[in-house]
Amino acid sequence: MRQYAGNRIGLAVVGFVLLSGGAYAFLRGSGRLPQAKDGKVLSVDVSAYLAAHPWISWAGALALVMAAMVATRWLLMALGWGRFGHRSGTGTALLCVGLKDVEGISRTKVRLVGADRMRISVTCPSSADVGAVVGKLDREIVGRIRRDVGDDGMGALVRLHVRR
């Protein structure tokens, strides 16, 4: 849920900035905003001020470059780049079959990372018998998935998420 909240907040901020910029440009172009008598937006001569203080231009450029880098990283992470491995449909099917008698399992995933590692993720409610789920995963299911998907020496990381 946290990753989605971050994406929603980021999209809301970007949307608000774009909407306010578009509204300002529309109102300014249609003449509905009050203008100064001489047509200037600011009463200070900006070009003379920037000529007297050249570091402000560099600081502004650095801030824009940093904002562009953060936005690019955010976009790449939202698209799913940076994730390693690929999903295994066979492994997920075996995991679901092995846990079919456990009530309330809401999500299962098996991801193969390289040729020597496997990540298993199981989400269950707090009412489920966690000890039975862990025992079943340890005794039966993980070994079976290793044999059918890869080799018996493959390392496995099992994450069990318990919902409230």
Secondary structure, DSSP 4 states (H G I P E B T S, - for coil): -HHHHHHHHHHHHHHHHHHHHHHHHHHHHHT-S---TTS-SSSS-HHHHHHH-THHHHHHHHHHHHHHHHHHHHHHHHHTTT--SEE-HHHHHHHHHHTTTSTT--EEEEEEETTTEEEEEEEEETTS-HHHHHHHIIIIIHHHHHHHHS-TT-EEEEEEEEE-
